[in-house]
Amino acid sequence: MENKTFEIPVLYEDEHLIVVDKPIDLPVHKNDFMPNDAPYLTKLLGDLTGKWIYNVHRLDSKTSGVMVLALSKEIAHELALQFERKEVQKTYFAIVQGNPGQGTFDEKVLVKKKTKFKKPAITHFKTLQTVNTQISYKEKENVSLSLVEIKPETGRWHQLRQHFAKNRFDIVGDTHHGDFTLNKILTEKTGIKRLFLHAGELTFKQPSSNEQVTFKAKLPTEFETLFLPFQ
């Protein structure tokens, strides 16, 4: 089976770090479940830059958006500390089922797959746009979809996906925690099959200058395309 080819837009690069807009379906680093020749972000960026790439934070393979990676152990350590101390501001965008309005989810979430251990997690959110789909199934009628801005305070495993699913505002395209029937209906209607979760903005301190910097990755076109049949 041939490997998928990935285009990785570089948003910023200097001698210390590189910021990219990670495409969907690309793991950040190698894991035991991947074939030996499977592509992953740190390898592709290493090939692209000719440098050793150090990962400092996580983004699920199915999530697209802004990621910062370091080009030295020292910078990786400094950036990782900023994430650990919650000094980094992260803004995500998602399309979810229903209209969650504005507020905060603070239920504990599972720390990983196939475990019952939970940790505290905090997710702030704000609804930006809602459309009615006239899609009805099971006990649901005229399901609405909302574009939501999300600002997590913590960074747990699948935190955003777990929080929205627990509160019945499933993220569209979530095949692990979400509404599988709605996912199927929307894919059939639009031809789009992806997790509608995107890391849109990242603010951190530039380790070399200690200046606060913000990088943005524009919303993928699929987000607008998903709403088109219902507007």
Secondary structure, DSSP 8 states (H G I E B T S, - for coil): ---------EEEE-SSEEEEEE-TT--SS--TTS-TT---HHHHHHHHHSS--EE-S---TT-EEEEEEESSHHHHHHHHHHHHTT-SEEEEEEEEES---EEEE---EESSTT---EE---EEEEEEEEEE----BTTB-S-EEEEEEEEESS--TTHHHHHHHHTT--BTT-TTTS-HHHHHHHHHHH---S--EEEEEEEEE-TTT--EEEEE----HHHHHHHGGG-
